Structures are given as structure tokens and as C-alpha cells.
Amino acid sequence: MAVTDLPRWDVTDLFPAIGSREYAAAREALGAGITRLTALYDEHDVRGGDDKKVDDDTVTAFDTVVEATNELMEEVRLLSGFVSSYVSTDSMNDEASGEMSELQAELAQLQRLRSRFDAWIGSLGADELAARSQVAADHAYPLQRSEERATHQMTEAEEGLLADLSLTGSTAWQRLWGTFTSQLSVTVDAPNHADLDQPISMSQARNLAYHADASVRRAAYEAELATWEANAVPIVAALNAIKGETSIVNRRRGWGDDLEPALASNGVDRQTLDAMNAAVKASLPSFRRYLKAKARLLGHAHGAGLPFYDLFAPVGSAAPRDWGAATTDVQRAFSSYSPALGDLVERATSEKWIDAEPRRGKRDGAFCMGIKDDRSLVLMNYDGSFRSVQTLAHELGHAYHNTTLAQRTPLQRQLPMALAETASIFCETIMVEQGLAAATGDDRLSVVEGDLQAACQVVVDIHSRFLFESSFFEARQRRTLSAGETCELMLAAQEASYGDGLDASLRHPYMWAAKPHYYTSTFYNWPYTFGLLFGLGLYARYQDDPERFRGSYDDLLSSCGLGSARELAGRFGIDVADEAFWASSLGVIERRIDEFEQLASAG
């Protein structure tokens, strides 16, 4: 199968179509289920208030409420995932967009119920419930998180009003960003490339950053920036609206700053984040060495920084991989760890879990979402590069994680983002290690550089995104920001992270427009760095004692919603609050930078 002949996922076994009788029946059942669950919450007075006594009747009510809540959450997972499979791959599908809007409006009631549930747990006490109820004991950590959220709640009426208003506020702005940017057309001025004679989608234009021809990479970069600039007004309006709403709500809920709720939701304390960030800052000079070495290899002036359009430029002799070769390579690498992991690749491809074709109307980037039982859907925009093969391994790692979570209830499966990256990074590391083991000469240069590309993004670029989001939140508390001011904040963040590793005149001021994370969750950035470095630490434990590691790893994955990051890391003797741990993981990357400099000089 050629790179131009890529798979699309197939969800017709779930429902024939959005307009089908089967889907309509499921939607009707969901509406009835929400009504029943609301009545159940009213019957048992599931809401906050003065501290309540936990007696036998309370335990019976709690067990009933949790069972009903989990059942409804399974229905929501299926229906929302099914509709998302249409919207994320074709934003011009008006039927799917309309259905998503209706579904989100209906699910606002669940947000209100969730606020009531948290307040209820806060009034009862998670530990007290766990001591009296086996259901509560099985959900101890999710209940502890509910209790913590309860301390940061507004009144029930205010939380209900927020659920309603967010539909025309942040949720609507998120949808606008996704629809608007996925429909942008980019005209790339690249003479002698007939395939670029017609306008292309933004995801296709951004994928040209991996093109072998430097003139195409630069033309695509310039066209991308021009397109963002021409369309910046509605995009920066969306960013201002989302971050403004988030900041106001965070203050009303009593959070000290906008980072605190992200730390809480990820099960990571500030000491741990500070330790990781300190190690990251200490490693930045090494990444700048890598960027300058790549700049020299590509023919830029000695000592000059790398132009942004060459960040993803291919090096070495590795030819683009067609889809069949990519899936074979990933399956081979996964099978080296375990047959079950290798079998997952066969299942994902044969059962059409993957949508890999870039096209207009499809959102950029990549993700994996669980949809039913142990089945997932993987979206990516495959371009044949080794980095794209790594992305496939990464997203299938998420899918494997989902198989280990299938035995858990929906409340137990609510993973902190920092731990949600555990399996994906581990699987990506397996892929890289397999590639390095087999690669020599120019092929090795290509594999090492591809791995450093990814690491640079997850460490250096993610750090710039963290700095940008921090500065944007700070400025947004005073007023709305223009596109120009937002670009200035982004350039300042890139300067602090990349330094002289990037050509100062050829950075990317519009990365705030390109990245979906700014429009979905608060500080959806540093958990990726956590995941990468934690994954490297786990891989080191695997190398030390493979059999013992295999015996504990799946249980760790299935428990990621049942404990804090520090608690779960401790199972493998890892202290995530110790800067030395993060430095040791970064040391693995720094040694690859040393090797890359040697290979680049030899070339």
C-alpha cells in the first residue's frame, strides 16, 4: 500500500450512520438514561451541604448511584466517540456537526450531575465511604479526587449555570477553532512540484515540513504563516474567550492560579513539576547543540540556529515508508516485547481502527480514543517519515493501554493526562530502540535524528508551550490580546526554550493557532514531557529485569486511574519528586545528541 493510499477507520459496526434508526434509538435511550439518573440523584439527595452521616442507607444509596453513573458513562463514551469519529475527520459534514452540538447540549446535564456527585462525596468523606462500602473502596482514588474537587466548587446553581453557558462559551469556541482551521486552504508556491498546483489543507501543508526538498519545506512554512496571519482574528478570539472563561472560573472556584487545577487533575504535585522543569531547563543547552548540528548538516552557516521550517527535515538515507511497511515495522517492534502487544497492531489494522489519510476537513495531529469495551480509534496524518511511524507506535500504545483499562469502570478509567502517556511513550521507545538496533550508517543517522526530532518537540517545544500558556493566562487576566501580542508571547517563549538553537528570524509566531491543545484543556502540555521522561525511566527498568517488568506493567497501566503519579511510580522504585530521576531520563536523550553530532560530523 502506497503512502498515498492510506486507511480510513470504519465504525459502521457500531451504528450504520448518524441518521440510522439504530443510532436514533441509542440517542433516545441516552436521553431517557439521563432523565432516570437525574431522578435517582434527586431521590437520594446527591448534592453537597453540611457534613452527612454515612450509615447503611447511605452506603446502599451510594452503591446504587455509582453503578447507574458508570452505566450511563459507558453509553456516553460510545455515542460521543461515534459522533467524534465523523466530526474529527470531516468538519464539513453538517449533519455530524449538528449532532455533536445537540449531544453536547444534552450532556451538559451530566456535567451538572458530576458537580453534584463531587459535592456529595465531599459532604460524606471518601475515606468514610471506603471503610463502609466495597464499591467505594474499589473507587477510593476517584472518590478522593471528587472530594478535592468539592473544595473548589461554586454553588450548585452556579455550577449548573456554568454547564449551560459553556455551551455558547468555551465549548462553542473550541468547536469554531476545530471547524475553521480544518477547512483552511493553503496555497504553497513550489515551482516544479505539480502536486502542489492546487490549494491543500492545513494538515497537508504542515506535513510538508517533512518533505525532502528544502525549497518545498520553506515554501510550505511561509504559506502556513501567511494563512494563519490572514485568518488570525477569529482564532485569537477563540483563544481569548476560552482562556478568559477558564481563568474566571478558576478564580471563582478558589484556585490560587491557573496551573493548580491542571496539577490536581493530573495527580501531580507542584514539587514534582518543579523537579521535572528544573531538569528540563538544565538540558536545554544540549538540545541547542542538536539543533545547531542539524543546521550544519543541512548546509546552514556554521554556528547558526536551525530555521523553524527545517526542524522536521529528513536527514540520512531513509526512504519514506509506505503504510504496509510502517505497520509491519511497528508490529515487529511490539512483538519483541510481547505477543499481546504485537497482536494489537494486527487487530487495529484488520478491524479498521485507524484513520491515517491527511485530507481537507480532517483535523491535524493525532489522537487515540477508546470507544467501546477494549476497542479504540486512532487518528493520525501519515506522511511516510520515521517520525510518522513513531506517531503510529505512540497512538497504538494508547490503544494498548485502553485494552488494559477495559476491566475498569468509567469512573476508574479517568486517567490523569500525565499517566495517560505512559504506554504511548513506552511503545514509542520500543519502536525507536528496535530501529536503532538494526540501523547503521546513514540509516542510523536517520533513526537517531528522527528520535531527537520527537524528543525535542516533547521537551523543548512543550516547554515553550508551557511558558506561552503561563504568560498568556497572566496577560489575559488584564485584557484580551491581539494576534500580534499573542505572537510576541509565542516568540518570547520560543526564545526562552530554543535559544540560539533556532534561527531568530525564522521561528513560528503562530504556533498558538496551530496547536489544538490550547483550545481544549488547561496546560495540556507539560504532561507530555512527564510522559516521555517517565516512559524512558520505565524502559530502563524493563531493560534491567524484563520478566519482572512484564509481570507488573499491565497492572500498572490498568491502575493509572487509581492512584497519584508519585504513588504509581513508586511501584517501580521511581521518585518523581527527585530532579535526579528526570535528569537520568534526559541523560538518555543527551547521549543520543552526542551520537548525532558524531554521525553528522562524519557525514
C-alpha positions as CSV (number, residue, x, y, z in Angstrom):
1,M,0.0,0.0,0.0
2,A,1.5,3.3,-1.0
3,V,1.7,6.4,1.2
4,T,-1.0,8.0,-0.9
5,D,-3.3,5.0,-0.3
6,L,-4.0,5.2,3.4
7,P,-6.7,3.7,5.6
8,R,-9.8,5.3,7.0
9,W,-11.4,3.9,10.1
10,D,-14.7,2.1,9.9
11,V,-17.4,2.5,12.6
12,T,-20.4,1.1,10.7
13,D,-20.5,-1.9,13.0
14,L,-21.3,0.4,15.9
15,F,-24.1,2.2,14.0
16,P,-24.7,2.2,10.3
17,A,-24.7,6.0,10.2
18,I,-25.6,9.1,12.3
19,G,-29.0,9.2,10.6
20,S,-29.8,5.5,11.1
21,R,-32.6,4.0,13.1
22,E,-30.1,2.2,15.3
23,Y,-28.3,5.4,16.2
24,A,-31.6,7.3,16.8
25,A,-32.7,4.5,19.2
26,A,-29.4,4.8,21.1
27,R,-29.7,8.6,21.3
28,E,-33.3,8.2,22.6
29,A,-32.1,5.7,25.2
30,L,-29.3,8.1,26.3
31,G,-31.8,10.9,26.8
32,A,-34.0,8.6,28.9
33,G,-31.0,7.4,30.8
34,I,-30.0,10.9,31.7
35,T,-33.6,11.6,32.9
36,R,-33.5,8.5,35.1
37,L,-30.1,9.2,36.5
38,T,-31.2,12.8,37.4
39,A,-34.3,11.4,39.2
40,L,-32.0,8.9,41.1
41,Y,-29.7,11.7,42.2
42,D,-32.8,13.7,43.4
43,E,-34.2,10.6,45.2
44,H,-31.0,10.1,47.2
45,D,-30.3,13.8,47.6
46,V,-26.9,13.6,45.8
47,R,-25.6,17.1,46.4
48,G,-23.5,19.0,48.8
49,G,-24.4,20.6,52.1
50,D,-23.5,20.1,55.7
51,D,-21.4,17.0,56.6
52,K,-23.7,14.0,56.3
53,K,-23.7,10.7,58.2
54,V,-22.6,7.6,56.4
55,D,-25.0,4.9,57.6
56,D,-26.3,1.7,56.0
57,D,-28.9,3.6,53.9
58,T,-26.2,6.0,52.7
59,V,-24.0,3.1,51.6
60,T,-26.9,1.4,49.7
61,A,-27.7,4.7,48.0
62,F,-24.0,5.3,47.1
63,D,-23.6,1.8,45.6
64,T,-26.8,2.3,43.5
65,V,-25.7,5.8,42.3
66,V,-22.2,4.7,41.3
67,E,-23.5,1.7,39.4
68,A,-26.0,3.8,37.5
69,T,-23.5,6.6,36.8
70,N,-21.0,4.1,35.4
71,E,-23.6,2.5,33.2
72,L,-24.6,5.9,31.7
73,M,-21.0,6.9,31.2
74,E,-20.4,3.8,29.0
75,E,-23.3,4.9,26.8
76,V,-21.9,8.4,26.6
77,R,-18.5,7.1,25.7
78,L,-19.9,5.1,22.7
79,L,-22.2,7.8,21.3
80,S,-19.8,10.7,21.8
81,G,-16.9,8.7,20.3
82,F,-19.1,7.7,17.3
83,V,-20.0,11.3,16.5
84,S,-16.4,12.4,17.1
85,S,-15.3,9.9,14.5
86,Y,-17.2,11.9,11.9
87,V,-16.5,15.4,13.1
88,S,-12.7,14.9,13.5
89,T,-12.3,13.5,10.0
90,D,-14.8,15.7,8.1
91,S,-15.6,19.1,9.7
92,M,-17.7,19.9,6.6
93,N,-20.2,17.2,7.5
94,D,-23.1,19.5,8.6
95,E,-25.2,16.5,9.9
96,A,-22.4,15.3,12.2
97,S,-21.6,18.9,13.4
98,G,-25.2,19.5,14.2
99,E,-25.5,16.2,16.0
100,M,-22.4,16.9,18.0
101,S,-23.9,20.3,19.1
102,E,-27.1,18.6,20.2
103,L,-25.2,15.9,22.0
104,Q,-23.0,18.3,23.9
105,A,-26.1,20.3,24.9
106,E,-27.7,17.1,26.3
107,L,-24.5,16.1,28.1
108,A,-24.4,19.4,29.9
109,Q,-26.8,17.8,32.4
110,L,-24.2,15.2,33.1
111,Q,-21.7,18.0,34.0
112,R,-24.3,19.3,36.4
113,L,-24.7,15.8,37.9
114,R,-21.0,15.4,38.2
115,S,-20.7,18.6,40.2
116,R,-23.4,17.3,42.5
117,F,-21.7,14.0,42.8
118,D,-18.4,15.6,43.8
119,A,-20.1,17.8,46.4
120,W,-21.9,14.8,47.8
121,I,-18.7,12.9,48.2
122,G,-17.2,16.0,49.8
123,S,-20.0,16.0,52.4
124,L,-19.8,12.3,53.1
125,G,-16.0,11.8,53.1
126,A,-14.2,9.5,50.6
127,D,-12.4,7.6,53.4
128,E,-15.5,7.1,55.4
129,L,-17.3,5.7,52.4
130,A,-14.4,3.4,51.5
131,A,-14.4,2.0,55.0
132,R,-18.1,1.0,54.7
133,S,-18.6,0.1,51.1
134,Q,-16.7,-2.3,48.8
135,V,-17.8,-0.2,45.8
136,A,-16.4,2.9,47.4
137,A,-13.1,1.0,48.3
138,D,-12.8,0.0,44.6
139,H,-13.2,3.6,43.6
140,A,-11.2,5.1,46.5
141,Y,-8.8,7.3,44.4
142,P,-11.5,8.6,42.1
143,L,-13.6,9.5,45.2
144,Q,-10.6,11.2,46.8
145,R,-10.3,13.3,43.7
146,S,-14.1,14.1,43.9
147,E,-13.6,15.2,47.4
148,E,-10.7,17.5,46.4
149,R,-12.8,19.0,43.6
150,A,-15.6,19.6,46.0
151,T,-13.4,22.0,47.9
152,H,-13.1,24.0,44.7
153,Q,-16.8,24.2,43.7
154,M,-19.0,27.1,43.3
155,T,-22.6,26.7,44.5
156,E,-24.8,24.1,42.8
157,A,-26.7,26.8,41.0
158,E,-23.5,28.5,39.7
159,E,-22.1,25.2,38.5
160,G,-25.3,24.4,36.7
161,L,-25.3,27.8,35.1
162,L,-21.7,27.3,34.0
163,A,-22.6,24.0,32.4
164,D,-25.3,25.8,30.4
165,L,-23.3,28.9,29.5
166,S,-20.2,27.0,28.4
167,L,-22.2,25.5,25.5
168,T,-22.3,29.0,24.0
169,G,-18.9,29.9,25.5
170,S,-15.8,27.8,25.6
171,T,-17.4,24.7,24.0
172,A,-18.6,26.8,21.1
173,W,-15.2,28.5,20.7
174,Q,-13.5,25.1,20.7
175,R,-15.8,23.9,18.0
176,L,-15.2,27.0,16.0
177,W,-11.5,26.6,16.2
178,G,-11.7,23.0,15.1
179,T,-14.1,23.6,12.2
180,F,-12.5,26.8,11.0
181,T,-8.9,25.6,11.0
182,S,-9.7,22.2,9.4
183,Q,-11.3,24.0,6.5
184,L,-8.5,26.4,5.8
185,S,-6.9,26.2,2.3
186,V,-3.2,26.8,2.0
187,T,-1.5,27.7,-1.3
188,V,2.1,26.6,-1.4
189,D,4.2,28.3,-4.1
190,A,6.6,25.5,-5.0
191,P,7.6,25.5,-8.7
192,N,8.4,22.2,-10.2
193,H,6.0,20.4,-7.9
194,A,2.9,19.7,-9.9
195,D,1.2,18.0,-6.9
196,L,1.1,21.4,-5.2
197,D,-0.6,23.3,-8.0
198,Q,-3.9,23.3,-6.1
199,P,-4.6,24.6,-2.6
200,I,-4.2,22.0,0.2
201,S,-5.5,21.6,3.8
202,M,-3.6,23.0,6.7
203,S,-2.6,19.5,7.9
204,Q,-1.3,18.7,4.5
205,A,0.7,21.9,4.4
206,R,2.2,21.3,7.9
207,N,3.1,17.7,6.8
208,L,5.3,19.3,4.1
209,A,7.7,20.2,6.9
210,Y,8.9,16.6,6.4
211,H,9.5,17.0,2.7
212,A,12.9,16.0,1.3
213,D,13.1,19.2,-0.8
214,A,14.2,22.2,1.3
215,S,12.5,24.7,-1.1
216,V,9.2,22.9,-0.5
217,R,9.7,23.0,3.3
218,R,10.4,26.7,3.2
219,A,7.5,27.5,0.8
220,A,5.1,25.5,3.0
221,Y,6.3,27.2,6.1
222,E,5.8,30.7,4.5
223,A,2.4,29.7,3.1
224,E,1.4,28.3,6.5
225,L,2.4,31.5,8.4
226,A,0.6,33.7,5.7
227,T,-2.6,31.6,6.1
228,W,-2.5,31.9,9.9
229,E,-1.9,35.6,9.7
230,A,-4.8,36.1,7.2
231,N,-7.2,34.1,9.5
232,A,-5.8,35.1,12.9
233,V,-8.8,37.3,14.0
234,P,-11.3,34.5,14.7
235,I,-8.6,32.2,16.0
236,V,-7.3,34.6,18.6
237,A,-10.8,35.5,19.6
238,A,-11.4,31.8,20.3
239,L,-8.2,31.6,22.4
240,N,-9.1,34.8,24.3
241,A,-12.6,33.5,25.0
242,I,-11.5,30.0,26.2
243,K,-8.7,31.2,28.4
244,G,-10.7,34.1,29.7
245,E,-13.5,31.8,30.8
246,T,-11.1,29.3,32.3
247,S,-9.3,31.9,34.3
248,I,-12.6,33.4,35.7
249,V,-14.0,30.0,36.6
250,N,-10.7,29.0,38.3
251,R,-10.8,32.2,40.5
252,R,-14.4,31.6,41.4
253,R,-13.6,28.0,42.4
254,G,-10.8,29.2,44.7
255,W,-7.7,28.0,42.8
256,G,-4.6,30.1,43.5
257,D,-3.6,30.2,39.9
258,D,-4.5,28.6,36.5
259,L,-1.9,25.9,36.9
260,E,-3.2,24.4,40.2
261,P,-6.3,22.7,38.7
262,A,-4.2,21.1,36.0
263,L,-1.8,19.7,38.6
264,A,-4.7,18.4,40.6
265,S,-6.4,16.8,37.6
266,N,-3.1,15.1,36.7
267,G,-2.4,13.8,40.2
268,V,0.9,15.6,40.2
269,D,2.1,17.9,43.0
270,R,4.0,21.1,42.3
271,Q,7.2,19.8,43.8
272,T,7.2,17.1,41.2
273,L,6.5,19.5,38.4
274,D,9.2,21.9,39.6
275,A,11.7,19.0,39.8
276,M,10.9,18.0,36.2
277,N,11.1,21.6,34.9
278,A,14.4,22.2,36.6
279,A,15.9,19.1,34.9
280,V,14.4,20.3,31.5
281,K,15.9,23.8,31.8
282,A,19.3,22.2,32.6
283,S,19.1,20.1,29.4
284,L,18.2,22.9,27.0
285,P,21.9,23.6,26.0
286,S,22.2,20.0,24.9
287,F,19.1,20.3,22.7
288,R,20.6,23.5,21.2
289,R,23.7,21.5,20.3
290,Y,21.5,19.1,18.5
291,L,19.7,21.9,16.6
292,K,22.9,23.5,15.5
293,A,24.4,20.2,14.4
294,K,21.3,19.6,12.3
295,A,21.6,23.1,10.9
296,R,25.2,22.4,9.8
297,L,24.2,19.1,8.3
298,L,21.6,20.8,6.2
299,G,24.0,23.4,4.9
300,H,23.2,26.4,7.1
301,A,26.0,28.7,8.3
302,H,28.3,27.3,11.0
303,G,27.0,28.2,14.4
304,A,23.7,29.4,13.0
305,G,20.4,28.3,14.5
306,L,18.1,26.0,12.6
307,P,15.2,27.6,10.7
308,F,11.9,26.5,12.0
309,Y,11.0,25.1,8.6
310,D,13.9,22.6,8.9
311,L,13.0,21.3,12.4
312,F,11.5,18.2,10.8
313,A,13.7,18.0,7.7
314,P,14.6,14.4,7.0
315,V,18.3,13.5,7.2
316,G,20.2,10.4,6.3
317,S,19.2,8.0,3.6
318,A,16.0,6.5,5.0
319,A,13.3,6.4,2.2
320,P,9.7,7.2,3.0
321,R,7.9,4.1,4.4
322,D,4.7,3.0,2.8
323,W,1.8,2.1,5.0
324,G,2.3,-1.6,4.8
325,A,6.0,-1.3,5.8
326,A,5.1,1.1,8.7
327,T,2.6,-1.3,10.2
328,T,4.9,-4.3,9.7
329,D,7.8,-2.4,11.4
330,V,5.6,-1.4,14.4
331,Q,4.2,-4.9,14.7
332,R,7.7,-6.4,14.7
333,A,8.9,-4.0,17.3
334,F,5.9,-4.5,19.6
335,S,6.2,-8.3,19.2
336,S,9.7,-8.1,20.6
337,Y,8.1,-7.0,23.9
338,S,5.2,-9.4,24.0
339,P,2.9,-11.3,21.6
340,A,-0.1,-9.5,23.1
341,L,1.3,-6.1,22.1
342,G,2.2,-7.3,18.6
343,D,-1.3,-8.8,18.1
344,L,-2.8,-5.4,18.9
345,V,-1.3,-4.0,15.7
346,E,-2.8,-6.8,13.6
347,R,-6.2,-6.2,15.3
348,A,-6.1,-2.4,14.8
349,T,-5.3,-2.7,11.1
350,S,-7.6,-5.6,10.3
351,E,-10.6,-4.1,12.3
352,K,-10.0,-0.7,10.7
353,W,-9.4,1.3,13.9
354,I,-7.0,3.7,12.1
355,D,-7.7,6.8,10.0
356,A,-4.3,7.8,8.6
357,E,-5.1,9.8,5.4
358,P,-4.5,13.6,5.5
359,R,-7.3,15.4,3.8
360,R,-9.2,18.7,3.8
361,G,-11.7,18.9,6.7
362,K,-9.8,16.4,8.8
363,R,-8.2,17.8,12.0
364,D,-4.5,18.0,12.2
365,G,-2.3,16.0,14.6
366,A,-3.0,12.6,16.1
367,F,-5.0,11.0,18.9
368,C,-6.4,7.8,20.2
369,M,-9.8,7.5,21.9
370,G,-11.4,4.5,23.5
371,I,-14.9,3.9,22.1
372,K,-16.3,0.6,23.3
373,D,-15.0,-2.2,25.5
374,D,-11.3,-2.6,24.7
375,R,-11.6,-1.1,21.2
376,S,-10.1,2.3,20.2
377,L,-10.0,4.6,17.3
378,V,-6.7,6.1,16.1
379,L,-6.4,9.3,14.1
380,M,-3.2,10.5,12.5
381,N,-2.0,12.2,9.3
382,Y,0.6,9.8,7.9
383,D,3.4,11.1,5.7
384,G,5.9,8.2,5.4
385,S,8.6,9.7,7.7
386,F,10.1,7.8,10.5
387,R,8.5,10.3,12.9
388,S,5.1,9.4,11.4
389,V,5.9,5.7,12.1
390,Q,6.8,6.7,15.7
391,T,3.4,8.5,15.9
392,L,1.7,5.3,14.8
393,A,3.5,3.4,17.6
394,H,2.7,6.1,20.1
395,E,-1.1,6.1,19.3
396,L,-1.2,2.3,19.3
397,G,0.4,2.4,22.7
398,H,-2.6,4.4,23.9
399,A,-4.8,1.7,22.3
400,Y,-2.9,-1.0,24.2
401,H,-3.4,1.0,27.4
402,N,-7.1,1.1,26.7
403,T,-7.2,-2.7,26.5
404,T,-5.8,-3.0,30.0
405,L,-8.4,-0.5,31.2
406,A,-11.3,-2.4,29.8
407,Q,-11.9,-4.2,33.1
408,R,-12.2,-0.9,34.9
409,T,-15.4,1.1,35.4
410,P,-15.7,4.5,33.7
411,L,-15.0,6.3,37.0
412,Q,-11.8,4.2,37.4
413,R,-10.7,4.9,33.8
414,Q,-10.5,8.7,34.2
415,L,-6.7,8.9,33.8
416,P,-4.6,11.9,34.7
417,M,-3.0,13.2,31.5
418,A,0.5,12.7,32.9
419,L,-0.1,9.0,33.3
420,A,-2.2,8.6,30.2
421,E,1.1,9.0,28.2
422,T,2.8,6.1,30.0
423,A,2.0,3.3,27.5
424,S,2.3,5.5,24.4
425,I,5.8,6.7,25.2
426,F,6.9,3.2,26.3
427,C,5.7,1.8,23.0
428,E,7.3,4.6,21.0
429,T,10.6,3.9,22.9
430,I,10.3,0.2,21.9
431,M,9.9,1.3,18.3
432,V,13.0,3.6,18.4
433,E,15.2,1.0,20.2
434,Q,14.3,-1.6,17.5
435,G,15.1,0.9,14.8
436,L,18.5,1.8,16.4
437,A,19.4,-1.9,16.9
438,A,19.1,-2.6,13.2
439,A,20.3,0.7,11.7
440,T,23.9,1.5,10.5
441,G,25.4,4.4,8.6
442,D,23.0,6.9,7.1
443,D,20.1,4.8,8.2
444,R,21.3,5.1,11.8
445,L,21.7,8.8,11.4
446,S,18.1,9.0,10.2
447,V,16.7,7.0,13.1
448,V,18.7,8.9,15.7
449,E,17.7,12.2,14.2
450,G,14.0,11.1,14.0
451,D,14.1,10.2,17.7
452,L,15.7,13.5,18.6
453,Q,13.1,15.3,16.5
454,A,10.4,13.8,18.7
455,A,12.3,14.4,21.9
456,C,13.0,18.0,21.0
457,Q,9.3,18.6,20.5
458,V,8.3,16.9,23.7
459,V,10.9,18.6,25.8
460,V,11.9,21.9,24.2
461,D,8.8,22.8,22.3
462,I,6.5,21.7,25.0
463,H,8.5,23.8,27.4
464,S,7.9,26.8,25.1
465,R,4.2,26.0,25.1
466,F,4.1,25.9,28.9
467,L,5.8,29.2,29.1
468,F,3.5,30.7,26.4
469,E,0.3,29.4,28.2
470,S,1.6,30.8,31.5
471,S,2.3,34.2,30.0
472,F,-1.0,34.3,28.1
473,F,-3.0,33.5,31.2
474,E,-1.2,36.2,33.1
475,A,-1.9,38.8,30.4
476,R,-5.4,37.6,29.7
477,Q,-6.4,38.4,33.3
478,R,-5.9,42.1,32.5
479,R,-7.5,42.2,29.0
480,T,-7.9,40.5,25.7
481,L,-4.9,40.1,23.5
482,S,-4.5,40.9,19.8
483,A,-3.0,38.4,17.4
484,G,0.2,40.5,17.2
485,E,0.6,40.5,21.0
486,T,-0.1,36.7,21.1
487,C,2.6,36.2,18.5
488,E,5.1,38.2,20.6
489,L,4.4,36.0,23.6
490,M,5.0,32.9,21.5
491,L,8.3,34.2,20.1
492,A,9.4,35.1,23.6
493,A,8.6,31.5,24.8
494,Q,10.5,30.1,21.8
495,E,13.5,32.3,22.6
496,A,13.5,31.1,26.2
497,S,13.3,27.4,25.2
498,Y,15.1,27.1,21.9
499,G,17.5,30.0,22.4
500,D,20.1,30.2,19.7
501,G,19.3,26.6,18.6
502,L,16.6,28.2,16.3
503,D,17.3,31.0,13.8
504,A,15.7,34.0,15.5
505,S,14.4,35.4,12.2
506,L,12.7,32.1,11.2
507,R,10.7,30.9,14.2
508,H,7.0,30.2,14.3
509,P,5.0,33.0,15.9
510,Y,1.6,31.3,15.1
511,M,2.1,28.1,17.0
512,W,-0.6,29.2,19.3
513,A,-3.0,29.0,16.3
514,A,-1.8,25.6,15.1
515,K,-1.9,23.5,18.3
516,P,-5.4,22.2,19.4
517,H,-4.3,21.7,23.0
518,Y,-4.7,25.4,23.8
519,Y,-8.4,25.2,22.8
520,T,-9.3,22.1,24.8
521,S,-7.7,21.8,28.2
522,T,-5.7,24.0,30.5
523,F,-1.9,23.4,30.5
524,Y,-2.3,20.4,28.2
525,N,1.4,20.5,27.5
526,W,3.8,19.5,30.4
527,P,2.2,16.1,30.9
528,Y,3.7,15.1,27.5
529,T,7.2,15.8,28.9
530,F,6.3,13.9,32.1
531,G,5.1,11.0,29.9
532,L,8.3,11.0,27.8
533,L,10.7,11.1,30.7
534,F,8.6,8.7,32.9
535,G,8.4,6.3,29.9
536,L,12.2,6.4,29.5
537,G,12.6,5.7,33.2
538,L,10.2,2.7,32.9
539,Y,12.1,1.4,29.8
540,A,15.3,1.5,31.9
541,R,13.5,-0.7,34.5
542,Y,12.4,-3.0,31.7
543,Q,16.0,-3.4,30.4
544,D,17.2,-4.2,33.9
545,D,14.8,-7.0,34.5
546,P,12.4,-7.8,31.5
547,E,10.5,-10.7,33.0
548,R,9.8,-8.9,36.3
549,F,8.8,-5.8,34.5
550,R,6.4,-7.6,32.2
551,G,4.7,-9.2,35.2
552,S,3.9,-5.8,36.7
553,Y,3.5,-3.5,33.7
554,D,-0.1,-4.3,32.6
555,D,-1.3,-4.0,36.2
556,L,0.4,-0.5,36.4
557,L,-1.4,0.5,33.2
558,S,-4.8,-0.7,34.4
559,S,-4.2,1.2,37.7
560,C,-3.4,4.6,36.2
561,G,-6.8,5.9,37.3
562,L,-6.4,4.5,40.8
563,G,-3.5,6.5,42.3
564,S,-1.4,9.6,42.0
565,A,1.6,9.7,39.7
566,R,4.0,9.6,42.7
567,E,2.3,6.6,44.2
568,L,2.2,4.6,40.9
569,A,5.8,5.5,40.0
570,G,6.9,4.2,43.4
571,R,5.9,0.7,42.4
572,F,9.0,0.7,40.1
573,G,11.3,2.4,42.6
574,I,10.9,5.8,40.8
575,D,10.8,9.0,42.9
576,V,9.2,11.6,40.5
577,A,9.8,14.4,43.0
578,D,13.6,13.9,42.7
579,E,15.2,16.0,40.0
580,A,17.8,13.3,39.6
581,F,15.2,10.9,38.1
582,W,14.3,13.4,35.4
583,A,17.9,14.2,34.8
584,S,18.7,10.5,34.3
585,S,15.9,10.2,31.7
586,L,17.1,13.3,29.9
587,G,20.6,11.8,30.0
588,V,19.4,9.1,27.7
589,I,18.4,11.8,25.2
590,E,21.6,13.8,25.7
591,R,23.7,10.7,24.9
592,R,21.8,10.4,21.6
593,I,22.6,14.0,20.9
594,D,26.3,13.2,21.4
595,E,25.9,10.4,18.9
596,F,24.0,12.5,16.5
597,E,26.8,15.2,16.5
598,Q,29.4,12.4,15.8
599,L,27.3,10.9,12.9
600,A,26.6,14.3,11.5
601,S,30.3,15.3,11.5
602,A,31.2,12.0,9.9
603,G,28.7,12.6,7.2
